[in-house]
């Protein structure tokens, strides 16, 4: 939308993730800056993007439901929240094993861990498991959590041992409680 073609291609080449604010007026993407990845923000009124301070090593940006804060994953293990009106990032956890995270309207941030998917209040605190790998299955990872509208459910991808990159299951889990079930199987 607001990205020039070269910016979008560069973000995709970095494995970057693009986040669009709930009101559609702001885009954040992963880009290079000073020798590392950083998050760049582009408002609809801006001609050029600006770097967001405190986002060195960041990937996978995601907006708060009100669009006033931005979350991101740093170095695959840290989940942080950054107020967009200024201020320092708040570290929610250093114990993630995450490619992505998402912020639900229930006030929780959902992210990947070694045993499945956990959540933590966006204001901090202790994390709690939301989905754990079934003991009898050889699951490699639960990835790319997406909170459904109203925080009534969570979508995520599961990969099993021995599957190729195109083999996966898309799971849906009711929130706050309920059993996860397969919604879709790839290949």
Order of alpha helices (4+ residues) and beta strands (2+ residues): alpha-beta-beta-beta-beta-beta-beta-beta-beta-beta-beta-beta-beta-beta-beta-beta-beta
